[in-house]
Amino acid sequence: MSANNILRQKLIECEALKFGDFTLTSGKKSSYYVNMKLASTNPDILKLISIEFAKLIPNGTDFIAGMELGAVPLAVALSLETGLPYTMIRKGERKHGTGSRLEGPSKGKAILVDDVATTGGSNVESLEVLLGEGIDVTKILVVVDREEGAHEKLKPYNVSFRSLISASELSDK
């Protein structure tokens, strides 16, 4: 069984894939929802994701970056899998301390990880935070691409975008 099929089966088994009426972060309505928190809090699924992500990391990557909340467990697991450090991206500006939206390394080449990509809005926000700090982002890795515009929205940034599984693969079969 391929890694995609195993991941698909595990997402179904842990009930991360739900059908009904949902409003997504983007505000769009959807007949299905992928709750990656159910998957990323399961050690077996988190390990599978980190193994598959590790295969896609370009040589010369200095660190992994991920936006709070959903991407942080993915970044941590991938860090443990590869030995690369990770950076957490805060969702909003910080009014105290250093005021930085980044916690962790902030120099060099990074990959950006995320749980689900829909329209690409949060991917663009994360990418712009990193680029604004002068970080060279070489690849964006997401677990699930809902195939609703993220890839197209990210094209102007000229950063490679890969998913482990697509919405069509989730619903196929």
C-alpha positions, 0 to 999 in steps of 0.5 A: 500500500502506498504512503498516500493510501496509508495516510488516507486510511489513517485520516479516515480511521482517526475521524479527521475527515468529516462530512457535513456542512462546514465553514472553513478558515477562509470563510468558504462553505464546504461539504467536508472538513479535514481536522488535522488536529485529530491526526497530528495529535496521534503519534502514529499518524504524526510519525508517518507525516514526518517521515513523508515530509522528510523525504521532500526536504531540499538539501541545504535546508537550515530549518523548518517553519510552521504557523501556530497552531496546526503546523507546530506539531508537524514542525516539531515532529519533522525536526525530531525526524530530521535533526533540523531546528524549527521556528514557530510563526505567531499568528499575530503581532506580539506587543511584548518581549522582542515583538517578533512573530518568529520563535526559533531560528530566523536566518538561512534557508527554510521550508514552511510546513502546514496541515491543510491548504485551502485558498492559500491565505494562511500559507501566504501570510506565513510565507510573507512573515518569513520573507519579511525577515529575509529568510529564503523559503525553498519549499512549502509542504502541506499534509492536505491540499484541498485543491481550492486555489492555494497552489495558484495563489502561491505561484507568484512567490516562485516557491515549490508547493507539495502536498502529501495528499490532495482532496481528490485523493481523499474522496476518491475510492 
